[in-house]
Each structure stands twice: as structure tokens, then as C-alpha cells.
Amino acid sequence: MPPTTRAINGLQACRRSTDVCTYRANFHKFLARMGKTPLSSQEEMELLQPGWNMDEVVRSNAKVFLMHVSQLGDKNETRLNQFREDLRWFAGLDGEIRLESGKIVAEQVIQPEARRRMIDICSHKHDEVRQVLMKQARSASKWILRYFLSSPEVVVSSREHFVQLVRLWEFDPCDSDAFVKHNMTRW
């Protein structure tokens, strides 16, 4: 397997490749293209750099339901029920949305070939790529919490819990002391 540092690249390189690419982890840049925030302050623009292009913004009045993937398998039954109800309401569904507590129902079996390509991101040989991903995660967390969630067109379930989940992106999960300390003080 090639070194993970080959995955560190910008938008243009990612567009030409189907391989793993760090640019694709800039979730906030893809959300920003929806035009739900002012996109006018220097601070907001700095969180979207490098590679931000205002020409890719397509403004719409449509509402967006934003969720953290862990909300699908929340072990807190009250929050999970609230998530189901909020998603059902947002999607305009009459029937029940079934999610099992503490388990993501749509789990996929990891094929042996894919398992062989998996890495331990906390290994020191991946420090460089992890640093890039953590910088992106911190920018994404700040932008989502400061700007995207301020839009009346963005809907989340259990807002306080959602905010806690996104704040965790600011802490390196491989730095177990900082991650656990932050995690324990927020839950």
C-alpha cells in the first residue's frame, strides 16, 4: 500500500482521482456550497481556505437536515426517539423510522480486500496525514458551529448533543488524554 502522505492533496488532484484524498474530508466546504451562510466575513472565509471558490455556491431556500452519523445509533433511547421523530417530521413521512438503539442498522460487512487496506490512523507513520485531517476537522467544527447552525434553514435534532459531537472534531482521537478529558466533561 502506498504511504498515506500521497493522500494529502487539494481539490484539483482529488477531482482527477478515485483514491483516498484528504480534501474530501473538508465537509464544511461542501456544506458551504449550499449558500446557507453569509459567506462574507474574513473569519468565515479563513475557515473555508484553502481552495474555496465562491463560484461553486448555489443558494437555495430549501431546508437542510444535518446530522452526525453517530446519531443513527445513539444509545440514549430518549435522544434516539427524538432523532427519529425529527427526521420523520423533516422528511414529511407518516410512518415510523426504525433505528435500533446503540446500533446503526445499515452496517456493512467489511470485505477482506477492504480490511487489508485499512490503516491505524494513530500509528506514528500516519502523523503527517492525521495532522492535515485534524486541521480540516477543526475548521469544519468551527465553521459548522459558528456559521452553518446559525442559518434558520439548517435543522438538527437534539441540538445540544449535536454540538457536543461536532466539537469532538477539534480533538485528536489519538491523543487519548485530551480526547477523553473533553469527552468526559461534555457528556
Accessible surface in RSA format (square Angstrom, percent):
REM  Atomic radii and reference values for relative SASA: ProtOr
REM  Chains: A
REM  Algorithm: Lee & Richards
REM  Probe-radius: 1.40
REM  Slices: 20
REM RES _ NUM      All-atoms   Total-Side   Main-Chain    Non-polar    All polar
REM                ABS   REL    ABS   REL    ABS   REL    ABS   REL    ABS   REL
RES MET A   1   148.96  77.1  65.13  43.1  83.83 199.6  62.63  53.2  86.33 114.4
RES PRO A   2    75.80  55.2  62.08  56.6  13.72  49.9  69.33  57.2   6.47  40.2
RES PRO A   3    86.63  63.1  72.63  66.2  14.01  50.9  84.33  69.6   2.30  14.3
RES THR A   4    21.94  15.6  15.79  16.0   6.15  14.7  19.44  26.1   2.51   3.8
RES THR A   5    52.44  37.3  43.30  43.9   9.14  21.8  28.32  38.0  24.12  36.5
RES ARG A   6   163.73  68.7 142.09  72.4  21.64  51.5  54.22  74.1 109.51  66.4
RES ALA A   7    13.97  12.8  11.03  17.0   2.94   6.7  13.03  18.4   0.94   2.5
RES ILE A   8    54.04  30.8  36.16  26.9  17.87  43.1  36.16  26.0  17.87  48.5
RES ASN A   9    47.68  32.9  31.41  30.4  16.26  39.2  24.19  58.2  23.49  22.7
RES GLY A  10    40.39  49.8   0.00   N/A  40.39  49.8  30.59  83.9   9.80  21.9
RES LEU A  11    25.36  14.1  20.95  15.0   4.40  11.1  20.95  14.7   4.40  11.8
RES GLN A  12   104.37  58.4 102.84  75.2   1.53   3.6  53.38 113.6  50.99  38.7
RES ALA A  13    29.84  27.4  24.87  38.4   4.97  11.3  25.63  36.1   4.21  11.1
RES CYS A  14     4.46   3.4   3.56   4.0   0.90   2.1   3.78   9.6   0.68   0.7
RES ARG A  15   134.46  56.5  96.08  49.0  38.38  91.4  51.75  70.7  82.71  50.1
RES ARG A  16   186.22  78.2 146.24  74.5  39.98  95.2  81.07 110.8 105.16  63.7
RES SER A  17    36.52  30.9  24.20  32.3  12.31  28.4  26.09  55.6  10.43  14.6
RES THR A  18   142.44 101.3 108.18 109.7  34.26  81.7  84.17 113.1  58.27  88.1
RES ASP A  19    97.19  68.1  90.77  90.3   6.42  15.2  27.64  65.0  69.56  69.4
RES VAL A  20   127.03  83.6 113.16 102.4  13.87  33.4 119.22 103.6   7.81  21.2
RES CYS A  21     8.61   6.5   1.04   1.2   7.57  17.8   1.04   2.6   7.57   8.2
RES THR A  22     5.76   4.1   3.95   4.0   1.81   4.3   3.81   5.1   1.96   3.0
RES TYR A  23    14.91   7.0  14.06   8.0   0.85   2.2  11.42   8.6   3.49   4.3
RES ARG A  24    97.52  40.9  87.68  44.7   9.84  23.4  55.44  75.8  42.08  25.5
RES ALA A  25    28.18  25.9  22.31  34.4   5.87  13.4  24.87  35.0   3.31   8.8
RES ASN A  26     6.57   4.5   6.57   6.3   0.00   0.0   0.00   0.0   6.57   6.3
RES PHE A  27   111.58  55.8 109.89  68.1   1.69   4.4 111.01  67.3   0.57   1.6
RES HIS A  28     1.04   0.6   1.04   0.7   0.00   0.0   0.57   0.6   0.47   0.6
RES LYS A  29     4.59   2.2   4.59   2.8   0.00   0.0   2.47   2.2   2.12   2.3
RES PHE A  30    73.66  36.9  66.96  41.5   6.70  17.4  67.36  40.8   6.30  18.0
RES LEU A  31    24.35  13.6  24.35  17.4   0.00   0.0  24.35  17.1   0.00   0.0
RES ALA A  32     0.88   0.8   0.00   0.0   0.88   2.0   0.70   1.0   0.18   0.5
RES ARG A  33    61.19  25.7  59.21  30.2   1.97   4.7  20.86  28.5  40.33  24.4
RES MET A  34    69.38  35.9  65.39  43.3   4.00   9.5  66.61  56.6   2.78   3.7
RES GLY A  35     8.40  10.4   0.00   N/A   8.40  10.4   0.00   0.0   8.40  18.8
RES LYS A  36    17.36   8.5   2.39   1.5  14.97  35.6   5.82   5.2  11.54  12.3
RES THR A  37     4.78   3.4   0.42   0.4   4.36  10.4   3.93   5.3   0.85   1.3
RES PRO A  38    94.31  68.7  72.08  65.7  22.23  80.8  83.87  69.2  10.44  64.9
RES LEU A  39     9.59   5.3   0.00   0.0   9.59  24.1   0.00   0.0   9.59  25.8
RES SER A  40    90.18  76.2  56.04  74.8  34.15  78.7  44.05  93.8  46.13  64.6
RES SER A  41    45.98  38.9  37.25  49.7   8.73  20.1  45.77  97.5   0.21   0.3
RES GLN A  42   138.00  77.2 124.85  91.2  13.16  31.3  48.45 103.1  89.55  67.9
RES GLU A  43    79.12  45.4  74.98  56.7   4.13   9.8  36.26  70.1  42.86  35.0
RES GLU A  44     0.71   0.4   0.71   0.5   0.00   0.0   0.00   0.0   0.71   0.6
RES MET A  45    41.68  21.6  41.68  27.6   0.00   0.0  30.27  25.7  11.41  15.1
RES GLU A  46   102.97  59.1  88.16  66.7  14.81  35.3  39.75  76.9  63.22  51.6
RES LEU A  47    20.75  11.6  19.93  14.3   0.82   2.1  20.42  14.3   0.33   0.9
RES LEU A  48     0.00   0.0   0.00   0.0   0.00   0.0   0.00   0.0   0.00   0.0
RES GLN A  49    88.19  49.3  74.39  54.4  13.80  32.8  36.97  78.7  51.21  38.8
RES PRO A  50   101.80  74.2 100.80  91.9   1.00   3.6 101.46  83.8   0.34   2.1
RES GLY A  51    41.95  51.7   0.00   N/A  41.95  51.7  30.14  82.7  11.80  26.4
RES TRP A  52    31.38  12.6   7.67   3.7  23.71  55.7   8.04   4.3  23.34  37.9
RES ASN A  53    60.60  41.8  56.32  54.4   4.29  10.3  15.11  36.4  45.50  44.0
RES MET A  54    91.59  47.4  79.26  52.5  12.34  29.4  79.38  67.5  12.21  16.2
RES ASP A  55   131.34  92.0  98.19  97.7  33.15  78.4  31.30  73.7 100.04  99.8
RES GLU A  56    42.96  24.7  30.61  23.2  12.35  29.4  27.85  53.9  15.12  12.3
RES VAL A  57    26.33  17.3   6.82   6.2  19.51  47.0   6.82   5.9  19.51  52.9
RES VAL A  58   111.18  73.2 104.74  94.8   6.44  15.5 108.18  94.0   3.00   8.1
RES ARG A  59   132.78  55.7 105.64  53.8  27.14  64.6  64.54  88.2  68.24  41.4
RES SER A  60    52.98  44.8  38.35  51.2  14.63  33.7  36.78  78.3  16.20  22.7
RES ASN A  61   135.91  93.7 117.22 113.3  18.69  45.0  31.14  74.9 104.77 101.3
RES ALA A  62    63.29  58.2  49.81  76.9  13.48  30.7  60.94  85.8   2.34   6.2
RES LYS A  63   112.59  54.9  93.46  57.3  19.13  45.6  56.68  51.0  55.91  59.6
RES VAL A  64    24.13  15.9  20.95  19.0   3.18   7.7  24.13  21.0   0.00   0.0
RES PHE A  65    29.87  14.9   8.62   5.3  21.25  55.3   8.62   5.2  21.25  60.8
RES LEU A  66    23.04  12.8  22.49  16.1   0.55   1.4  22.98  16.1   0.07   0.2
RES MET A  67    62.89  32.6  44.99  29.8  17.90  42.6  29.67  25.2  33.21  44.0
RES HIS A  68    31.90  17.4  27.01  18.8   4.89  12.5  25.29  26.1   6.61   7.7
RES VAL A  69    93.37  61.4  87.59  79.3   5.78  13.9  87.82  76.3   5.55  15.0
RES SER A  70    45.15  38.2  36.45  48.7   8.70  20.0  39.92  85.0   5.23   7.3
RES GLN A  71     4.64   2.6   4.40   3.2   0.24   0.6   2.21   4.7   2.43   1.8
RES LEU A  72    37.42  20.8  37.42  26.8   0.00   0.0  37.42  26.3   0.00   0.0
RES GLY A  73    12.76  15.7   0.00   N/A  12.76  15.7   3.61   9.9   9.14  20.5
RES ASP A  74    13.39   9.4   7.68   7.6   5.72  13.5   7.72  18.2   5.67   5.7
RES LYS A  75   170.39  83.1 148.22  90.9  22.17  52.8  92.00  82.8  78.39  83.5
RES ASN A  76    60.70  41.9  50.20  48.5  10.50  25.3  15.67  37.7  45.03  43.5
RES GLU A  77    85.63  49.2  81.71  61.8   3.92   9.3  54.15 104.7  31.48  25.7
RES THR A  78   106.95  76.1 101.44 102.8   5.50  13.1  69.05  92.7  37.90  57.3
RES ARG A  79    65.64  27.6  63.51  32.4   2.13   5.1  23.79  32.5  41.86  25.4
RES LEU A  80     0.09   0.1   0.00   0.0   0.09   0.2   0.09   0.1   0.00   0.0
RES ASN A  81    69.10  47.7  63.99  61.8   5.11  12.3  25.56  61.5  43.54  42.1
RES GLN A  82    82.93  46.4  79.47  58.1   3.46   8.2  22.82  48.6  60.11  45.6
RES PHE A  83     2.72   1.4   2.72   1.7   0.00   0.0   2.72   1.6   0.00   0.0
RES ARG A  84    37.98  15.9  37.42  19.1   0.56   1.3  13.64  18.6  24.34  14.8
RES GLU A  85    79.08  45.4  76.96  58.2   2.12   5.1  41.47  80.2  37.61  30.7
RES ASP A  86    29.17  20.4  28.59  28.5   0.58   1.4   6.54  15.4  22.63  22.6
RES LEU A  87    41.91  23.3  41.91  30.0   0.00   0.0  41.91  29.4   0.00   0.0
RES ARG A  88    62.61  26.3  62.60  31.9   0.01   0.0  11.12  15.2  51.49  31.2
RES TRP A  89   155.74  62.5 144.08  69.7  11.67  27.4 116.95  62.4  38.79  62.9
RES PHE A  90    63.87  32.0  40.87  25.3  23.01  59.9  42.63  25.8  21.24  60.8
RES ALA A  91    56.59  52.0  23.86  36.8  32.74  74.5  33.64  47.4  22.95  60.8
RES GLY A  92    62.55  77.1   0.00   N/A  62.55  77.1  34.42  94.5  28.13  63.0
RES LEU A  93    85.14  47.4  81.59  58.4   3.55   8.9  83.09  58.4   2.05   5.5
RES ASP A  94   147.51 103.3 116.65 116.1  30.85  73.0  37.82  89.0 109.69 109.4
RES GLY A  95    47.07  58.1   0.00   N/A  47.07  58.1  40.28 110.5   6.80  15.2
RES GLU A  96   137.30  78.8 101.89  77.1  35.42  84.3  42.77  82.7  94.54  77.2
RES ILE A  97    29.70  16.9  24.25  18.1   5.44  13.1  27.99  20.2   1.71   4.6
RES ARG A  98   197.72  83.0 176.90  90.2  20.82  49.6  54.38  74.3 143.35  86.9
RES LEU A  99    23.71  13.2  18.26  13.1   5.46  13.7  19.17  13.5   4.55  12.2
RES GLU A 100    94.02  54.0  88.21  66.7   5.81  13.8  40.63  78.6  53.39  43.6
RES SER A 101    53.01  44.8  26.58  35.5  26.43  60.9  17.97  38.3  35.04  49.1
RES GLY A 102    29.24  36.1   0.00   N/A  29.24  36.1   5.42  14.9  23.82  53.3
RES LYS A 103    98.15  47.9  94.45  58.0   3.69   8.8  47.82  43.0  50.32  53.6
RES ILE A 104    58.43  33.3  57.35  42.7   1.08   2.6  57.37  41.3   1.06   2.9
RES VAL A 105    76.37  50.3  57.27  51.8  19.10  46.0  57.82  50.2  18.56  50.3
RES ALA A 106    82.99  76.3  60.57  93.5  22.42  51.0  70.53  99.3  12.46  33.0
RES GLU A 107   113.91  65.4  83.81  63.4  30.10  71.7  37.09  71.7  76.82  62.7
RES GLN A 108   160.78  89.9 135.47  99.0  25.32  60.3  43.94  93.5 116.84  88.6
RES VAL A 109   126.55  83.3 107.14  97.0  19.41  46.8 112.13  97.4  14.42  39.1
RES ILE A 110    74.52  42.4  60.96  45.4  13.55  32.7  64.91  46.7   9.60  26.1
RES GLN A 111   109.85  61.4 108.61  79.4   1.24   3.0  46.28  98.5  63.57  48.2
RES PRO A 112    85.00  61.9  81.04  73.9   3.96  14.4  84.56  69.8   0.44   2.7
RES GLU A 113    87.74  50.4  86.46  65.4   1.29   3.1  45.43  87.9  42.31  34.5
RES ALA A 114    34.80  32.0  31.94  49.3   2.86   6.5  32.30  45.5   2.50   6.6
RES ARG A 115   136.64  57.4 128.60  65.6   8.04  19.1  54.41  74.4  82.23  49.8
RES ARG A 116   163.07  68.5 133.45  68.0  29.62  70.5  77.73 106.2  85.34  51.7
RES ARG A 117   142.13  59.7 131.21  66.9  10.92  26.0  51.84  70.8  90.29  54.7
RES MET A 118   108.73  56.3  84.95  56.2  23.78  56.6  89.92  76.5  18.80  24.9
RES ILE A 119    67.98  38.7  35.41  26.4  32.57  78.5  43.82  31.6  24.15  65.5
RES ASP A 120    93.34  65.4  80.52  80.1  12.82  30.3  38.78  91.3  54.56  54.4
RES ILE A 121    55.94  31.8  54.58  40.7   1.36   3.3  54.58  39.3   1.36   3.7
RES CYS A 122    54.74  41.4  40.82  45.5  13.92  32.7  19.19  48.6  35.54  38.3
RES SER A 123    33.79  28.6  24.20  32.3   9.59  22.1  19.96  42.5  13.83  19.4
RES HIS A 124   154.87  84.6 142.00  98.7  12.87  32.9 107.06 110.3  47.82  55.6
RES LYS A 125   159.87  78.0 128.08  78.6  31.79  75.7  83.43  75.1  76.45  81.4
RES HIS A 126    11.53   6.3  11.15   7.7   0.39   1.0   9.26   9.5   2.27   2.6
RES ASP A 127    40.04  28.0  39.77  39.6   0.27   0.6  15.45  36.4  24.59  24.5
RES GLU A 128   100.14  57.5  95.65  72.4   4.49  10.7  33.55  64.9  66.59  54.4
RES VAL A 129     5.91   3.9   5.77   5.2   0.14   0.3   5.77   5.0   0.14   0.4
RES ARG A 130    33.70  14.2  33.70  17.2   0.00   0.0   5.58   7.6  28.12  17.0
RES GLN A 131   122.12  68.3 112.99  82.6   9.14  21.8  40.12  85.4  82.00  62.2
RES VAL A 132    41.75  27.5  38.36  34.7   3.39   8.2  41.56  36.1   0.18   0.5
RES LEU A 133    53.66  29.9  50.65  36.2   3.01   7.6  50.86  35.7   2.80   7.5
RES MET A 134    15.69   8.1  15.69  10.4   0.00   0.0   4.50   3.8  11.19  14.8
RES LYS A 135   142.93  69.7 140.48  86.2   2.45   5.8  89.94  81.0  53.00  56.5
RES GLN A 136    23.85  13.3  21.70  15.9   2.15   5.1  14.71  31.3   9.15   6.9
RES ALA A 137    23.69  21.8  19.43  30.0   4.25   9.7  23.44  33.0   0.25   0.7
RES ARG A 138    90.52  38.0  90.52  46.1   0.00   0.0  31.13  42.6  59.38  36.0
RES SER A 139    24.18  20.4  23.22  31.0   0.97   2.2   4.01   8.5  20.17  28.3
RES ALA A 140     0.40   0.4   0.40   0.6   0.00   0.0   0.40   0.6   0.00   0.0
RES SER A 141     0.00   0.0   0.00   0.0   0.00   0.0   0.00   0.0   0.00   0.0
RES LYS A 142    71.83  35.0  69.91  42.9   1.92   4.6  23.64  21.3  48.19  51.3
RES TRP A 143     0.05   0.0   0.05   0.0   0.00   0.0   0.05   0.0   0.00   0.0
RES ILE A 144     3.22   1.8   3.22   2.4   0.00   0.0   3.22   2.3   0.00   0.0
RES LEU A 145    32.96  18.4  15.59  11.2  17.38  43.7  15.73  11.0  17.24  46.4
RES ARG A 146   115.00  48.3  95.48  48.7  19.52  46.5  40.04  54.7  74.96  45.4
RES TYR A 147    32.21  15.0  29.61  16.8   2.60   6.8  25.73  19.3   6.47   8.0
RES PHE A 148     0.07   0.0   0.07   0.0   0.00   0.0   0.07   0.0   0.00   0.0
RES LEU A 149     8.96   5.0   3.66   2.6   5.29  13.3   3.66   2.6   5.29  14.2
RES SER A 150    82.31  69.6  50.25  67.1  32.06  73.8  38.16  81.3  44.15  61.9
RES SER A 151    10.79   9.1   2.42   3.2   8.37  19.3   5.41  11.5   5.38   7.5
RES PRO A 152   115.88  84.5  94.98  86.6  20.89  75.9 108.49  89.6   7.39  45.9
RES GLU A 153    42.19  24.2  42.19  31.9   0.00   0.0  13.45  26.0  28.74  23.5
RES VAL A 154    10.05   6.6   0.00   0.0  10.05  24.2   0.00   0.0  10.05  27.2
RES VAL A 155    29.18  19.2  25.87  23.4   3.31   8.0  29.18  25.4   0.00   0.0
RES VAL A 156    19.31  12.7   1.08   1.0  18.23  43.9   1.08   0.9  18.23  49.4
RES SER A 157     0.73   0.6   0.13   0.2   0.60   1.4   0.40   0.8   0.33   0.5
RES SER A 158    31.44  26.6  11.02  14.7  20.42  47.0  21.99  46.8   9.45  13.2
RES ARG A 159   116.57  48.9 110.73  56.4   5.84  13.9  55.80  76.3  60.77  36.8
RES GLU A 160   136.12  78.1 126.79  95.9   9.33  22.2  53.40 103.3  82.71  67.5
RES HIS A 161    13.18   7.2  11.03   7.7   2.15   5.5   6.81   7.0   6.37   7.4
RES PHE A 162     3.62   1.8   3.62   2.2   0.00   0.0   3.62   2.2   0.00   0.0
RES VAL A 163    26.90  17.7  26.90  24.4   0.00   0.0  26.90  23.4   0.00   0.0
RES GLN A 164    29.28  16.4  29.19  21.3   0.08   0.2   4.68  10.0  24.60  18.7
RES LEU A 165    11.53   6.4  10.72   7.7   0.82   2.0  10.73   7.5   0.81   2.2
RES VAL A 166     1.01   0.7   1.01   0.9   0.00   0.0   1.01   0.9   0.00   0.0
RES ARG A 167    90.08  37.8  90.07  45.9   0.01   0.0   9.84  13.5  80.24  48.6
RES LEU A 168    21.64  12.1  19.49  13.9   2.15   5.4  19.64  13.8   2.00   5.4
RES TRP A 169    64.20  25.8  57.54  27.8   6.67  15.7  54.74  29.2   9.47  15.4
RES GLU A 170    44.74  25.7  38.39  29.0   6.35  15.1   4.65   9.0  40.10  32.7
RES PHE A 171    58.73  29.4  56.08  34.7   2.65   6.9  57.67  35.0   1.05   3.0
RES ASP A 172    25.89  18.1  23.56  23.4   2.33   5.5   7.61  17.9  18.28  18.2
RES PRO A 173    72.88  53.1  57.11  52.1  15.77  57.3  57.11  47.2  15.77  98.0
RES CYS A 174    34.10  25.8   4.28   4.8  29.82  70.1   7.70  19.5  26.39  28.5
RES ASP A 175    71.86  50.3  64.40  64.1   7.45  17.6  22.63  53.3  49.22  49.1
RES SER A 176    67.78  57.3  64.82  86.5   2.96   6.8  36.17  77.0  31.61  44.3
RES ASP A 177   118.51  83.0 108.93 108.4   9.57  22.6  34.92  82.2  83.58  83.4
RES ALA A 178    36.81  33.8  28.14  43.4   8.67  19.7  34.93  49.2   1.88   5.0
RES PHE A 179    48.12  24.1  48.12  29.8   0.00   0.0  48.12  29.2   0.00   0.0
RES VAL A 180    79.09  52.0  78.71  71.3   0.38   0.9  79.09  68.7   0.00   0.0
RES LYS A 181   150.25  73.3 143.47  88.0   6.78  16.1  93.08  83.8  57.17  60.9
RES HIS A 182    17.39   9.5  13.69   9.5   3.69   9.4   9.10   9.4   8.29   9.6
RES ASN A 183    43.78  30.2  43.65  42.2   0.13   0.3   2.35   5.7  41.43  40.0
RES MET A 184   145.53  75.4 122.30  80.9  23.23  55.3  93.71  79.7  51.82  68.7
RES THR A 185    99.69  70.9  63.47  64.3  36.22  86.3  63.99  86.0  35.70  54.0
RES ARG A 186    98.16  41.2  90.24  46.0   7.92  18.9  11.03  15.1  87.13  52.8
RES TRP A 187   131.05  52.6  67.11  32.5  63.94 150.1  92.30  49.2  38.74  62.9
END  Absolute sums over single chains surface
CHAIN  1 A    11912.0       9836.2       2075.8       6712.2       5199.8
END  Absolute sums over all chains
TOTAL         11912.0       9836.2       2075.8       6712.2       5199.8
